[in-house]
């Protein structure tokens, strides 16, 4: 944080969020205003940790897959996703690489460890605003969707189309709550929907969100269990 006043404001924001006291702005905001509120809040956020639930829809098979777990972000460039059992996967950034651990399935002796460039995976690209690698106003064309139609009451549904095409996704949709602190507001992203060019949808809902807690760098190290096979993608 850049000042004592800013730190106090952020604490109030978090308390309001945890207590469920999300508040709309005095007047409805346009897309640019919502983006600025989101960007301003996450510019001040050095770390974030939360529980998540994921719903992935694969269009080709008309299939839904669900999972949940915990996620941690830390600037610059660090993130880690730990999936609960029975999924058990781990996604963690290390430098310019993303490590993906997949535990063994029934009958297998060991799991798999996949290493790929950050630019080649959907998660680092979609969540770069949380790791200090992106700027929403600069990188996206934005518009508001009718949140009544999206079943997201008392918030804003923000569609983001990348100005520079990316193979990772075609668009992002942020579900934003405005949280009041004194005479200011900030935008907290409570849900992210990732849509790719094939029509697949990957949705993350966040809860128990905590900001600016002390998270050691060792949290982002990962050693695969013995017997894990390294796979070249």
Steps between C-alpha positions, in 0.01 A plus 500: 500500500622849428362670811345441840167627372516254212574212737207589724274523197601154384437351845153650499438357155595153612290521815204611295547212258538236770198632682292487184451875497559548129359831383413641166626842400262788552423500130529223240847488349601461138749239381801730513423601857465138614831408334672788679360388835624145442841611376548745786418238761728233361780749440500537879481125559835330547368157594165323479387164631158342469297184474374430149243283330544424132241401242637405160269445204643312200284576199618209283375244751228718654651417837541683832789429736519649847782539749605719790807594695716791615691761303776747588628794294803715576658779298704490293392204293432231759194279535413155629180295467456198728201285411319300767474124473408301303634739234827571678661705223748780569573797273793720605708764322877489521668782311369502145374140530181341622525162671193277490491196726243231428479224765486136393169354400385164629743229398786740419825498696579868470354831396609739227681833508448727201708813443391766254557868427268739683389646168372158391254446784157648562527567874809728507363696204152546645619593849795720410321800655551328838870434453599844374543402137201672341299820483128466434446842343800459272454136403123464449194647336228490764125523532243429767260209467157512657566341837134414547524274197826354637337429839750718685295740707640819655823484304648562157568247226793620294587349162864535394614437142881494458625767262785270406362155410621216719464124446422457870149648487261705290350706783489537876198586711559653844225500762578804714372619837561863592610534860479833682769648724412848614431715196681264261413173332702215357417206279550148635484216245300214650461288189699458178363331190745406224357427155717369218450500124350148506224608738647327805427678828721493808347669806663577835306619806704641787414506871680569830711756316793646695719784378854610580584224745863398544564208262859368484653430161552135596125458467560502124755219495386153411668162517316221330460175695739214429402298197363801312572495127600820325305546179600723212187675367 
